[in-house]
Amino acid sequence: MRLTARIYRATFISGLILVAPLLIGVSWYVGKAYVYVTRYERALGKPGTKSPVDLELFQIALHDALVRDLLRLGQRDREPSRSLPTYSISLPRQSLDELATESREDQDDYVKALLEKDGKIHEIKLRYRGEQPWHSLGAQRSMKVRLDRGDLVDGVRVFNLWNDPTPFGLEDQIILDLARAMGLLAPEYRPVWVRINNLDMGVYRFEAQPDETLLRQSHRIPGNMYSGDSKLVDPATKTGAVFSDPPAWQKISARSEDDLADRADLLRLLDQVNTASFREFATYAEAAIDLEKYARFDALDVVFGGSEHDCFSNHKLYFDPYRGKMEPVAFSFRGFQHEATFNVIDHPLLIRLKQTPGYLALRDREVYSLLIGPASVSAIRTRADRAIDELSSDLLADPNWDAYKLLPRASRLHRFLVRPMTLDRWILASAREIDEFERRSRFLLDVLESSSVGFERSPFVSAPELGASQWVSTVLATVDGHSAKRLQRVRARGCGARTTGRAPGPCALEIAVYADQNLDGIFDPHTDVELARSKSGEVELTGYNQLTPRSTLIPHPDPSEKRGRVRVTSEPTSFVYFVVAVGTAPDELSLELADIVTGGSHLRLVRPTERLAIAAAESTSIDSVPRLQPGERSPHPWAFSQPEPARELVLGPGEVSLSSSETYSSAVTTRILPGTALRLGPGVSLVFQGKLLAEGTLDLPILVTSREEGAFGGIALAGPGTRGSKLRWVRMERGSRAQSTAAEYTGLFSAYDTRDLTVSDSTFVGGERDDDVFHLYGVTDLSMHEVTIASAPVDALDLEFVEGELRGLEVKGAKDDCLDLMGSRLTVTDAVLVGCANNGVSAGEETELLANGLVVAGAKTGVLAKNASSVRLIRSLLFDTERALRARAHEVRYGGTSRIGATDVFVVEARSVSEADRSSTIELSGVEVGIPEGTDLRHIITEVLQIDDGGDLVSALRELERSVGR
């Protein structure tokens, strides 16, 4: 009672002192909440505008401030066995002060710091990045990190550490993993743990910067890579100007230092997007854009409802100099959103592609393949569950785990106010994202699987103007939406019982199918295109048989400078065929259709209708330039060039002289007959995009040479259409390199982006220019047997990203490497490399080589392994070298160990047997120095070098060197 009485009699001042800590605490949290929510409101609002923060939002912010501190009080420690990789950053006081005062995002904003990863200290430069408040206002600030040249962390020199504010947090990780599996260029993106000055900052997302490192890691040749971000508005389209503003594109990678200023490939793309006619752009896209890869990239945006690749920013492109094609870099998707449309945003490049026949069918096929395969709902749910299990331990220990989109969409501030996260909220958010994705998946599958094509036809009527007993039926096919069909066969059945009065029975029908190319609905055999003719009553179509709707532009339902003003949709499109029967009118007509998107096929019986209405389609000139405005239609698909029908070109035998360069399309199979002498004029090059079969014989070899004094260009196989090419008993000489405006070729003979290539019993002789003799890039299933390469001005064989086997290879002189390998997987058997000015074998960039029965005679280095390559050398001979075996790191982008394993290898007349730096290893097992006694080299002497039994090995090797001028 006394205590109560004393408190009751306490003065106001003493009472105030008692409650002061509580008042201070309340004031602290009130002020903290008010400052937090008002800063967010200013950051999210438009410049010059301000909306008041209502009481509800203030209460939410106050609640969140208390919850954050309560969560930190109960924070658990990280589990070492399940923890993410840790990036520890040390920032001196001066750097912290500079970061606190900087607001610009340019090169000058970087401050110096140290980074520790896996026990290794790196000097770095760091700056904050990200314009949105969740990147800059919280404790977890998004950062860009740049290491000194020559230093890497996890294989990269430049990377971002993002504070990902999404509740799910796995969007880009899942999508970019899928992109890599689809063969797209996609930077590494994964969760990591970040500490700054010994304080745990929590889980960040590590995002590698797309640059040359990405190209090398993805087994691509270094080339031009561009990043497009614009702040301008195109006055013509009233949208972001990223595809009409060349200065908006930064060149982030180049073929070489000399190419840094060259932007011709990019400028050509932008010019085509903005000024090319429908015809010109379709031709350009087919030749210079990797449509298959762009369709895959586009399909990821469609499947996941991505809206990041807009009219202003987030576009990255890579130009492959050897393939001569531009392709997208998969980057920044977000996604896991659903609108009842395929593309949320149609930017100018995408619009131009969609106006090109065949692109949407290709894209939709990729969409369907994803939805029933690696991006099916069950597959995505499995990925998410696995990620939740792997990440939960670190997220529960994250002192700054928060996210936006946790409030109703009452306002932009409600939508993007960042709030504290818990495991329960994360699981609920993940379930909501997967449910949203399931809705989108179901919507897309319903559209793609319900697409159809309508057919009508007229009865067969007599056409005496065509000749005696000729009958014609008009067939009308109409497609719309996302329908993409291929008319494969037309079948006619019956003996004309309805028109002749004869009883039905078996009979042979001669039919022909024509395409109404001018779409007038009137059959004219002189202007309409005959597609096929057969006397069996069935014809197979190879041209004018792809049925896809034309595109049209409609107003965007939510237009903006960022999202665009128009969307691409389709309109019903009709295709007219004429079926001509000779002798009698068929009773039945059926069509075999293949679904380009789903891969299904079916047979459609088309019954005649008395009235066939063929409406004249509104024509759009194929030579007009689209303005990308609502109401604009693309030309009818048949107005564009049709695929060339497959054909065979035969050259020879005897003398064949060509005075101008030729490019043979993928539809052409070229056969060079035995005994052909192909004589090419100065600089003349032959580029084959279809299969080449140059198969001579021992008695009748094929010769490819210059027609005059000057060297001819070269021979090149370009693209997947050359699959299965064969060169046998061919001699190629007095050339240089293939010349082309579309791609860069560096060899007398080049083969790019193909498979199943066979070269045997052939000889290639280098010219006088500084070119490789034999250059392969992106070739799988290579088979080279008994091939001789002589007098190489640079490398004899330059093989980049090649898989296959070489047997009986002989190189006679090279002014650089005899066998230069990059990122290849090869087996070499019984090869003789003589007179190599630099390396006998140079295995680089993660090459894996198994060599058995290899002879290197005369080289600075017999066998070199560099850049995380592995060489296994068995029963081989290295003669007259400065270093027989050498392993080194060479390039910091490759963090693995370079290895050479030598078993039963004989080293003769070498200054040094082996040399390896600290990051490489050479394992010697049974390596002998000097000429061995006994039969250890019997196979090499008698079978590989073909020296008579009892002959002097050293003398024979010296003679080989003298024969190549060494």
Sequence and secondary structure as in RCSB ss.txt:
>XXXX:A:sequence
MRLTARIYRATFISGLILVAPLLIGVSWYVGKAYVYVTRYERALGKPGTKSPVDLELFQIALHDALVRDLLRLGQ
RDREPSRSLPTYSISLPRQSLDELATESREDQDDYVKALLEKDGKIHEIKLRYRGEQPWHSLGAQRSMKVRLDRG
DLVDGVRVFNLWNDPTPFGLEDQIILDLARAMGLLAPEYRPVWVRINNLDMGVYRFEAQPDETLLRQSHRIPGNM
YSGDSKLVDPATKTGAVFSDPPAWQKISARSEDDLADRADLLRLLDQVNTASFREFATYAEAAIDLEKYARFDAL
DVVFGGSEHDCFSNHKLYFDPYRGKMEPVAFSFRGFQHEATFNVIDHPLLIRLKQTPGYLALRDREVYSLLIGPA
SVSAIRTRADRAIDELSSDLLADPNWDAYKLLPRASRLHRFLVRPMTLDRWILASAREIDEFERRSRFLLDVLES
SSVGFERSPFVSAPELGASQWVSTVLATVDGHSAKRLQRVRARGCGARTTGRAPGPCALEIAVYADQNLDGIFDP
HTDVELARSKSGEVELTGYNQLTPRSTLIPHPDPSEKRGRVRVTSEPTSFVYFVVAVGTAPDELSLELADIVTGG
SHLRLVRPTERLAIAAAESTSIDSVPRLQPGERSPHPWAFSQPEPARELVLGPGEVSLSSSETYSSAVTTRILPG
TALRLGPGVSLVFQGKLLAEGTLDLPILVTSREEGAFGGIALAGPGTRGSKLRWVRMERGSRAQSTAAEYTGLFS
AYDTRDLTVSDSTFVGGERDDDVFHLYGVTDLSMHEVTIASAPVDALDLEFVEGELRGLEVKGAKDDCLDLMGSR
LTVTDAVLVGCANNGVSAGEETELLANGLVVAGAKTGVLAKNASSVRLIRSLLFDTERALRARAHEVRYGGTSRI
GATDVFVVEARSVSEADRSSTIELSGVEVGIPEGTDLRHIITEVLQIDDGGDLVSALRELERSVGR
>XXXX:A:secstr
 HHHHHHHT  HHHHHHHHHHHHHHHHHHHHHHHHHHHHHHHHHS TT      HHHHHHHHHHHHHHHHHHHT 
    GGG   EEEEE  HHHHHHHHH    SGGG EEEEEEETTEEEEEEEEE  SSHHHHTSSS  EEEEE TT
  BTTBSEEEEE    SS  HHHHHHHHHHHTT B   EEEEEEEETTEEEEEEEEEE  SHHHHHHTT    EE
EEE    EETTTTEE TTT GGGEEEEE SSGGGTT  HHHHHHHHHHHH  HHHHHHHHHHHB HHHHHHHHHH
HHHHT   S SSS EEEEEETTTTEEEEB          SSS S   HHHHHHHTSTTHHHHHHHHHHHHHTTTT
SHHHHHHHHHHHHHHHHHHHHT TT EES  S SSSHHHHH  EE  HHHHHHHHHHHHHHHHHHHHHHHHHHHT
  EEEEE   EE GGG TTEEEEEEEEEE TT  EEEEEEEEES  HHHH         EEEEEE TT  S   T
TTSEEEEEESSSEEE  SS EE  EEEEEEEEEEETTTEEEEEEEE EEEEEEEEEESS  SEEEEEEEETTT  
EEEEE  B S           TTS     TT B   GGGS      EEEEE SEEEEE S EEE TTEEEEE TT
EEEEE TT  EEESS EEEE  SSS EEEEESSSS B  EEEESGGGTT EEESEEE SB     SSS   EEEE
EEEEEEEEEEEEEEE  SSS EEEEEEEEEEEEEEEEEEEEESS SEEEEEEEEEEES EEEEESS SEEEES E
EEEEEEEEEEEEEEEEEEESS EEEEEEEEEEEEEEEEEEESS EEEEEEEEEEEEEEEEEEE   TT  S EEE
EEEEEEEEEEEEEEEE TTEEEEEES EES   SSTTHHIIIIIS   TT  HHHHHHHHHHHTT 
